[in-house]
């Protein structure tokens, strides 16, 4: 029960994160790499501080290599594709396309734990793919001035979903071996070690004097809630329930992101978006209802 609650809460936060990161991106003051550096360094410090109050664990040297690879796949590549894409996609489109994560997770399970691919799974994937193609085909400027998603932006969100689902499926053995705090403090430490040298020039040249109170609070919220809290929850959920079940809670994202973005005027609800969402969700539902033969 707690694993399901953690997964639900994580994706609930991710829904808000889509809208918050888009507003930060549209400010034009913070580059995607800088925002990731803030997230990686901030979360690393928070996890190390939090670990002082939890039982200490020694991480095997061979597992540190695996955790490094997990941080590159589950954090660096996942977040960089998302942060670059968020300026080129509307929150609703981002959330809909990201809902392909369970489908990708199924394929990762087929590759790494030899779960058979059934005809029903193939059918579901084709339906979801049709939804994404329909969404791309109808990416135009809305009549009310709300810019729709670009092809590159949607492609990056597809990559984002693929990277995160790969992380969920591949690294569960090492995730369940350690506590959520221990695993995540090393994940974000490695991400910070990689991203800070790459983003140091941008970080130094940021126009900090132009940061509004709202922008500062948004960045702080993304670092604390969308990074520290959310990834602590997803790591805990991975230890309690199967990767496919964790990814299924990604359905929460479109509901939260769409409702909030429409309310804030960042997006507009059209029948084309609704139809694309229905196709994507229907395909995902078919894939996840498929039962492989023993």
Order of alpha helices (4+ residues) and beta strands (2+ residues): alpha-alpha-alpha-alpha-alpha-alpha-alpha-alpha-alpha-alpha-alpha-alpha-alpha-alpha-alpha
